[in-house]
């Protein structure tokens, strides 16, 4: 009997990562290595009811891999990153999001392991068609640039892992995001604003093509995101970069109304000035082109915004999860 092959989940104590660990547990995978760099104890609470073998700080991972302390690795799910779109330190972002990812990619390539990683819809600029086949992208912030740079490294690498998949997540919401603070989804923030003040605050529009609150995003429920990740895990012959959204842009007002409806309350929305530093790098509409994802064989239906928001609010947020 050969050595047991193991799975690493970086960012495993975080939002999408802990939801993936839950799904892997449900499939019978318990020999998992969680890698993260949590600030305080809050993210670790995401793992409190989950099964895993080892937990490593992100700064200790490469030493453990080089010294072969972790056994034979079958798959690395690389979901860890700095996701702050307002972070200005490019050196930090490229070290954390680009170079770190490249080292893991090369590790998998050298050992015939599989590498499934988080890219981002932030790789697209403001005037993009949001097609994952498009490569001449102009991200609006350093975070998006750090992700785009690694995507191009992966595409151009001569030596690749046995499977490599980059997933461009759009606007994800759902349980286990409480630790994200100002980076948490608008659903999470809107719920807490309603509970505290009875109203939701949305940014004013500074683009005459969009009325206040009619800026659009492709909002996707985290349970759909995990389904897409597992689809590629179950199809090791498929590689490439794929958008992960619903393919249907919805307005911020739609989302706010969905949260109010889930709480059986009448909508109360106020519009506030956008942060100065955000105005020049703001995307007014995002919508994932799912052509390649569907062509790869993913045929599942996505949660409608109202369905996902209702489940999240009523089954998780109102229960204090």
C-alpha positions in Angstrom: 0.0 0.0 0.0 1.5 3.4 -1.1 1.9 6.4 1.0 -1.3 8.4 1.6 -1.5 11.4 -0.6 -2.5 14.6 1.1 -4.3 17.9 0.4 -3.1 21.4 1.3 -5.6 24.3 1.6 -3.9 27.6 1.9 -6.2 30.3 3.3 -8.0 27.4 4.9 -9.1 29.3 8.0 -10.5 32.1 5.9 -13.8 32.6 4.1 -13.8 30.5 1.0 -11.1 28.2 2.3 -13.0 27.1 5.4 -16.1 26.5 3.3 -14.0 24.3 1.0 -12.6 22.4 4.0 -16.2 21.8 5.1 -17.1 20.4 1.6 -13.9 18.3 1.5 -14.8 16.8 4.9 -18.3 16.0 3.6 -16.7 14.1 0.8 -14.6 12.1 3.3 -11.3 14.0 3.1 -10.0 14.5 6.6 -6.2 14.3 6.1 -6.0 18.0 5.2 -3.1 20.4 5.9 -4.5 23.9 6.6 -2.2 26.9 6.0 -3.1 30.4 7.0 -1.8 33.5 8.8 -4.8 34.6 10.9 -4.8 37.9 12.8 -6.1 37.0 16.2 -8.4 34.0 16.9 -11.5 34.9 14.8 -10.6 33.1 11.6 -9.6 30.0 13.5 -13.2 29.8 14.7 -14.1 28.9 11.1 -12.3 25.6 11.7 -13.7 24.7 15.1 -16.1 22.0 13.8 -13.9 20.8 10.9 -11.5 17.9 10.5 -7.9 18.4 9.5 -4.6 16.9 10.4 -2.1 19.8 10.5 -2.2 23.5 10.8 0.7 25.6 9.5 1.5 29.3 9.5 1.9 30.5 5.9 5.6 31.5 6.7 6.4 27.9 7.7 5.0 26.1 4.6 7.9 26.1 2.3 10.3 24.9 5.0 8.0 22.0 5.7 7.7 21.2 2.0 11.4 21.4 1.3 12.1 19.1 4.3 9.4 16.7 3.2 7.7 16.9 6.5 4.2 16.8 5.0 4.2 13.6 3.1 3.2 13.2 -0.5 1.0 16.0 -1.7 -1.7 15.2 -4.2 -3.4 18.7 -4.5 -2.8 22.2 -3.3 -5.8 24.5 -3.1 -4.2 27.9 -2.9 -6.8 30.3 -1.6 -4.6 32.4 0.7 -3.8 36.0 -0.4 -3.9 39.6 0.7 -7.3 40.6 -0.8 -7.3 44.3 0.2 -8.1 46.2 -3.0 -7.0 49.4 -1.3 -3.6 48.1 -0.4 -0.9 50.4 -2.0 2.3 48.5 -1.1 3.0 46.8 -4.4 6.1 45.0 -3.2 4.1 43.4 -0.4 1.3 42.4 -2.7 3.6 40.9 -5.3 5.6 39.0 -2.7 2.4 37.7 -1.0 0.1 37.2 -4.0 2.5 36.6 -6.9 5.8 35.2 -5.8 4.3 33.0 -3.1 1.9 31.5 -5.6 4.6 30.9 -8.2 6.7 29.0 -5.7 3.7 26.7 -4.9 3.0 26.3 -8.7 6.6 25.3 -9.3 6.5 22.9 -6.4 3.4 21.1 -7.9 5.0 21.1 -11.4 8.1 19.4 -10.0 6.1 16.7 -8.2 3.3 16.1 -10.6 0.8 17.4 -8.1 -2.3 19.4 -8.8 -2.7 23.1 -8.2 -6.1 24.9 -8.0 -5.8 28.5 -7.0 -7.8 31.7 -6.5 -7.4 34.5 -9.0 -9.9 37.4 -9.0 -12.4 39.4 -11.0 -10.2 42.3 -9.9 -7.8 41.4 -12.7 -10.2 43.0 -15.1 -10.1 46.7 -15.7 -13.1 49.0 -15.8 -13.9 48.7 -19.5 -13.3 44.9 -19.8 -15.6 42.3 -21.4 -14.8 40.1 -18.4 -13.7 37.2 -20.6 -11.2 34.8 -19.1 -9.8 34.3 -22.5 -8.7 37.9 -22.6 -5.1 38.5 -21.5 -4.4 42.1 -22.3 -5.9 43.3 -19.0 -5.4 46.6 -17.2 -6.4 46.1 -13.5 -7.5 49.2 -11.6 -5.5 48.5 -8.4 -2.4 46.8 -7.2 -4.2 43.8 -5.8 -5.7 43.1 -9.2 -2.3 43.6 -10.8 -0.7 41.1 -8.4 -3.3 38.5 -9.3 -3.1 39.2 -13.1 0.7 38.9 -13.0 0.6 35.4 -11.5 -2.1 34.3 -14.0 0.2 35.3 -16.8 3.1 33.5 -15.1 1.0 30.3 -14.9 -0.1 30.6 -18.6 3.4 31.2 -19.8 5.2 28.6 -17.6 6.8 25.9 -19.7 6.6 23.4 -16.9 3.2 23.1 -15.3 1.5 21.0 -12.6 -0.4 17.9 -13.8 -3.5 20.0 -13.4 -3.5 23.8 -12.9 -6.7 25.8 -12.6 -7.0 29.5 -11.8 -10.4 30.7 -10.7 -11.4 34.3 -11.1 -13.8 34.8 -8.2 -16.3 37.7 -8.6 -18.2 39.1 -5.6 -18.5 36.2 -3.1 -20.8 36.3 -0.1 -21.9 33.8 2.5 -21.1 32.2 5.9 -17.7 32.2 7.6 -16.7 35.8 6.4 -17.2 37.6 9.7 -13.5 38.1 10.3 -13.0 40.0 7.0 -14.0 43.4 8.4 -14.3 46.0 5.8 -13.5 43.4 3.1 -16.6 41.4 4.0 -19.4 41.2 1.5 -22.1 43.9 1.1 -24.7 41.3 2.3 -22.9 40.9 5.6 -22.4 44.7 6.0 -25.9 45.5 5.0 -27.4 43.0 7.5 -25.4 44.6 10.3 -26.2 48.1 9.2 -29.9 47.2 9.2 -29.7 45.6 12.7 -27.9 48.7 14.0 -29.5 51.6 12.2 -32.5 50.3 10.3 -31.0 51.4 7.0 -28.3 50.5 4.4 -25.6 52.9 3.1 -24.6 52.7 -0.5 -22.0 54.7 -2.5 -23.2 57.5 -4.7 -22.4 57.1 -8.4 -19.8 59.4 -10.0 -20.6 58.0 -13.5 -23.5 59.7 -15.3 -24.3 56.3 -17.0 -25.3 54.9 -13.6 -27.8 56.3 -11.1 -27.0 56.0 -7.4 -27.2 52.4 -6.3 -27.4 51.1 -9.8 -23.8 50.2 -10.0 -23.6 46.4 -10.7 -21.7 43.4 -9.5 -21.8 39.7 -10.3 -22.7 38.5 -6.7 -22.1 34.8 -6.2 -23.0 32.7 -3.1 -20.0 30.9 -1.6 -21.7 27.5 -1.8 -21.7 27.9 -5.6 -18.0 28.9 -5.5 -17.2 25.7 -3.6 -19.2 23.6 -6.1 -17.1 25.0 -9.0 -13.8 24.3 -7.1 -14.9 20.7 -6.5 -15.9 20.3 -10.1 -12.3 20.9 -11.1 -11.1 18.7 -8.3 -13.2 15.9 -9.7 -12.0 16.6 -13.3 -8.2 16.4 -13.1 -7.8 16.5 -16.9 -9.1 20.0 -17.1 -6.7 23.0 -16.7 -6.8 26.7 -17.5 -8.2 30.0 -16.1 -11.9 30.3 -15.5 -14.4 33.0 -14.3 -16.4 32.1 -11.3 -19.5 34.2 -11.1 -23.2 33.7 -11.9 -23.0 35.4 -15.3 -25.7 37.9 -14.2 -24.9 41.4 -13.0 -27.2 42.8 -10.3 -27.4 46.2 -8.8 -26.4 47.2 -5.3 -30.0 48.3 -4.8 -31.1 44.8 -5.8 -28.9 43.3 -3.1 -30.0 45.8 -0.4 -33.6 45.1 -1.2 -32.9 41.3 -0.9 -31.4 41.7 2.5 -34.4 43.8 3.7 -36.8 41.3 2.2 -35.0 38.4 4.1 -35.6 40.3 7.3 -39.2 41.2 6.4 -38.5 44.9 6.5 -39.2 47.8 4.2 -36.1 49.1 2.4 -34.4 52.2 3.7 -31.3 53.2 1.7 -29.1 56.3 2.0 -26.4 57.2 -0.4 -23.0 58.4 0.8 -19.9 59.9 -0.8 -17.4 57.4 -2.1 -13.9 57.4 -0.6 -11.6 59.7 -2.6 -9.1 56.9 -3.1 -11.7 54.6 -4.5 -13.2 56.9 -7.2 -10.5 56.5 -9.8 -10.3 52.7 -9.5 -14.0 51.9 -9.2 -15.6 49.3 -11.4 -19.2 50.4 -12.2 -20.3 47.0 -13.6 -18.9 43.5 -13.5 -20.4 40.3 -15.0 -18.5 37.1 -15.5 -18.4 35.6 -19.0 -19.0 31.9 -18.3 -18.4 30.6 -21.8 -15.2 28.7 -20.8 -16.6 27.4 -17.6 -19.7 26.0 -19.3 -17.5 24.6 -22.2 -15.4 22.8 -19.5 -18.6 20.9 -18.5 -19.8 22.8 -15.5 -23.6 22.7 -15.9 -24.9 23.5 -12.4 -27.5 26.3 -11.9 -26.3 29.2 -9.7 -28.3 30.6 -6.8 -30.3 33.7 -7.8 -29.3 36.7 -5.7 -32.5 36.7 -3.7 -32.3 33.0 -3.0 -28.7 33.1 -1.8 -29.2 36.2 0.3 -32.3 34.8 2.0 -30.5 31.5 2.9 -27.4 33.4 4.2 -29.4 35.9 6.2 -32.0 33.6 7.7 -29.9 30.4 8.2 -26.6 32.0 9.3 -26.6 35.7 10.1 -29.8 35.9 12.1 -28.5 32.8 14.1 -25.2 34.5 14.9 -23.1 32.1 12.8 
